[in-house]
Amino acid sequence: MALVQHLAALTPVAAPVVSVCIANYNGAAILADCIDSVLAQQGDLAIEIIVHDDASSDDSVAFLRAHYPQVELLVSATNVGFCIGNNRMVAQARGEYVLLLNNDAALYPDALMALLAAARERPVGILTLPQYDWESGALVDRGCLLDPFYNPVPNLDPARSDVAYVIGACLFLPRALWNELGGFPEWIGSIAEDAFLCCLARLRGFLVCALASSGYRHRQGASFGGNKIDDGKLSTTYRRRALSERNKTAVMVVCTPTWLVWPLLALHVILLTFEGIALAALKRDGQIWRDIYGHALRALARDFAVLRRRRRDVQNIRRVSLRAYWRAFAWMPRKLNLLWRHGLPQVK
């Protein structure tokens, strides 16, 4: 059996300008909101829609075949994760631009026209839209800054467009730039692949920007669990936290310019160790240390030589100064702010 079954759209779009790529796993209940928002876009714009189904166990594939024959469907025989799924879709895409869109997100009607106008107005690299919470409608971010340890810091300033990274739930860029950057790094798997791609783009001198207008609604955490506030408390999962700590550390090692990465990494390891021990003790939950923090530190030790080689390759083609790279960073550690506002996280 083929690893990916390619089901072409019933009526393929001739010469699409934008290829909207939707990674799906068990999203049958939410796909209609996402796809309908793309089909309802304003303007005379040639759009193709590609969905990669990541071996869903629900009826996602049957639903798409029955209700959206115009969608080009890639059906994976095995669950390969977010990075490989998006890489497969962009490899299939024909548009001048690609928009990576989560299946738990929905675009405002003018979203693609706004993104396209911004992309053609100036030579930016990667774009996104303001993100709004699905239920409350509250602004979540206008892209993100990063703290020194590569934790995302939501940008809420409408006057600021230059950001450190934009999340993969709504990520827009020229297809040629995607190919130049190499797409999502498959060694990451899931979580922080968007941060890596944007940091790589910024190291090569491309801007990463968030628009001030239009937007998209997002069911935060619906596709992966966690990453949201429940009753004033930060809610997350063991799996999300383990991948997040491991992958953010890897991005720090590979992308941080100059020798400053090494004292920063040493401080990060010390703080991560203390945080893991303290949180596990306060929560009386040894799984927090074993499956999250211990997992991240073991992965760093195991993969350190590989990460150094990847760092060498990335830094050899750096085109910006350390100062320019740090310009999109915030210096207050994000975790301290979250601890102050929401207390200890709920890990499920």
N, C-alpha and C positions, 0 to 999 in steps of 0.2 A: 504494500500500500504506500502511495506517495505520502511524504511528510506533510505536504500542503496541497489541498484540493482547491483549484482555482475555478470559481464559478463566475464567468464574465457577466457584466450587466446586460440586461435584455436590450437596452438601447444605449450603447456607449456614447459618451459625449465626445464630439469632434473637437480636437484642440482645446482641452480645458485650460483655463487660466489658473485655477486653484484646484488642487487635489486635497479633499478633506479626508483624513485618515483616522479612523475610529477603532481603537483597540477594545475588544469586547471579551469579557469572561463572565458568564452567567448573568448577563444584563438584559434578559428578555423583557423584564418589567419596566426598564427605564430607557431602552433603545429608541422607542418611538419619540419621546420628548427630544432626544438628541438629534435624530435624523430629521424630524419635522422642522426643527429650528434651522437646519441647513437648507432644506428645501424651500423654506419661507424667506430666504435672504432677498433683500431689496437689490435692484439694479439689474442691468442686462449683463450678467456675468456667467461665463461658462464654467460650471463646477462639476467635478466628478467626485463621487463618494466611494471610498474603499473601506471595508470593514474586515478586520482580521479577528476571526473567532478562535480563541485560544483553548480549544478542546472543552467547550462548555458542557456541563452536565445537565443544564436546563434545555428549553426548546428554542434557544436563540437562533440557531441556524434555520429551523423550520419557520420560525416567525419572520425572519428576514426574507426567506424565499417566497413566503406567501404574501407579504405586505409591501416589500420594497424590491421589486424585480430590477429597478434601475440601479441598485447598489451592486458594486463589484465586490464579491465575497471571497475571502481567502479562509479556508477552513483547515486548521492545523490538526493533525492526527494526535499530537501530544501537547501538553501544556508547556510552553516555552518561555513565558514571561513577557513583560512589557517591552523590554528593549528589542528582543528579536522580533516580536510582533510588529512594532513600528518600523523597524528596518525592512521587514518584508514588504510592508505596504508602500513605503517610499520607493523601494526598488521597482514596484509595479506602477507607481504614479507617473502621469504624463504631464501634469501641470507645471507651469513656470514657478509657481509657489506651492508650498504644502502647509496645511494646517493640521497639527496633531490635536485631536479633540477627544477628551475622555467620554466614555459612554454615559457617565453620570453628570454631564454638563450640557447646557443648551445656550446657543448664541442669541444675542439680541438681533433684531431684524437687519440692522445696518452694520453688523460686525465685519463681514468680509469686505464690504466697500470701504470701511474705515481703515482696515488693515492694509488693503491694497493701495489706497491713496497715500498712506504714510510710507509704505515701502517704496513707492515710486517717487515720493517727494524728496527723499534724501537717502544716501547710501548706508542705511542701517543694516544690521546683521539679523538679529532675532527680535521679534515683536510679540507682545501679548496685549490683552485687554484688561480693564478693571474686572476683578473677580467679585461676585456677589453671592452671599449665602442663599441657598435654594429656598429655605423655609422663611427666614426673617427678611431677606432682601438687603441685609446690611453689607456694607463694603468690607470685603475680606482683605484685599490688597490691590495695589497697582504694581504688580511685580514685587520682587523681594530684594533686599540687601542681604548681606551675609555678615555674621559676627566673626571674630577672629578664628573660631573653631568650626566655621562653615555651617552654623545653624542658620536657618532662614529667618530674616527679620522683615515682616510685612511692611511694604512702603505704602503709606496712606496719604502722602503729600501729592495733591493734584498738580503742583508746579514742578514736580520732579519726574522726569521721564527716563533718565539714565539709571538703570538698576544693575545689580550683580547677576541676577538670573530670573527666569520666568518658569513657572511650573509646567510640566508636560501636559496638564489638563487642557491647555490652550496655548500652543506654541506655534508661531507662524514664521516662516523664513523662506528664502528662495531655495528651490530644490538643488540648484547648483552649489549653494553654500553648504547645505546638508551633506552633499557628496564630498565636498572639499574637507569638511570636518570629520567625515567618516561615520556620521550617524551616531546613534546611541552606542556606548561601549557595552558589548554583550557580556563582558566579564563582571559588570555591576549587577546584572539581573533585573532588579527593580529597586526603586527609591534612590534618589540623588543622581540618576542618569541625566536629568534635566540640568542640574547644577553643573555637572561635569561638562556637558555640551556648551553651556553658556560661558563657563570659565574658559574653556578652550577657545571659543569665539573671541572673547575679550582679550586673551593673551595674544591672539593673532591680529588684534587691532580693529575688530568689528564691534559696533555698538550693540548693546542689548537694551531694549527700550519697552516701556509700557505706555500705551495711549492714554490720554486723559478722558476720551469720550467712548461711547458705546460700552460694551461689556458682555459678560456671560455669567449665567447662573450655574452654581456647582453644588452638588450634593457631596460635601466634603467627607471623605472617608468611605463613601458608599462602595467604591470599587476595590478597596484594599483594607478597610477597617481602620478604626482609630482616627487620629488627626483632627479632632474636633473638641468643642467644649460642651460638656453635658452638665447642666445645673451648676454652672460656674466652675466646674472641675475639668482639667485637661484629660481627655480619654484617649487611650492608645492601646496597642496590642503588643504582645511579646514579639511577634514576627516583625511587625513594622519597626519597633524600636531596635531590634537586633540588626535588621538590614540598614536602618538609618545610621546607627552608630558605626557600623562597619564601613559603609560606603562613604559617609562624610569624611571619615578618617582617610580613606583612600584618595578622595578628591583633594584633600588638604596636602597630602604627600606629593601627588602628581602635579598639582597646579600652582602651588604657592611659589612665587619667583624668589630667587636668590637663596643664600645660605640661611636666611632667617627662618626657613621652614623647619630646621632641625631644633632650635630652642623652642619654637612654637609647638612642634610635635611632642617634645619632651614634657612641656607643661600640660599639653592636652592629655597625654597618657596618665600623668599624675592626677589630674582633676577627674578624669574618667574613672580611674580606679577608686578614688575617694567617693565619687558620686554613686558608683555601683554598690560599694560596701554599705554606705550610709542609707541608700534607698532600700536595699534588701533588708537591712536591720530594722529600719523604721516601719517597713511594711510587713516584716516577719515573713518574708517570701524569698527563699533561696533561689527560686527560679529566675528572679530578676537578675541576680549576679550570673548564674550559670548560663542562661539563654540569651542575655542581652549584652552585659558589659564584659563578662569573661569571654563570650563568643567573639566580640569585636576585638579584644586584645589578642586573643589567640590567632585570629585571622590576620591581624597586623604582623605578628611575629612570623607566621607561616609564609605570608606573601610579600614580606618586606623587600626581598631582592627583586622580585618581579615589579613591584611598585617603583623601585628606584630606576629600573630600566625604562618603564613607561614615563617616568618623570624626565629622564634624560631626553627621550624622543620629543616630548612636549616642549620642554624648555629650550631645546635647540632651535625651535622655530618661533620663539616668542618675539613679538614685534613692539611691545609696549614696555614702559618703565614700571618699576615696582610702585612708584607713586601713582601712576595712572591706573594700575590694577587695583590698588587699595582704595581708590576713590569711591567705589561702590560698596565699601564695607562700613558697618557700624561697630563702634568699639565697645559698647556695653554687651556683655554676654547675654544672649537671648534666654538661656535657661534661668538666669537669676530673675529676669523680668517675669517670666512665666510662674516661677515659684512664688514670687511676691504677690502676684495677682490671683493665682488659682490654687496655690498650695501644691502638695505632692500629687503627681499624676496618678490616675486610676489606670492600672495595667490589667488587661483582660486576656 
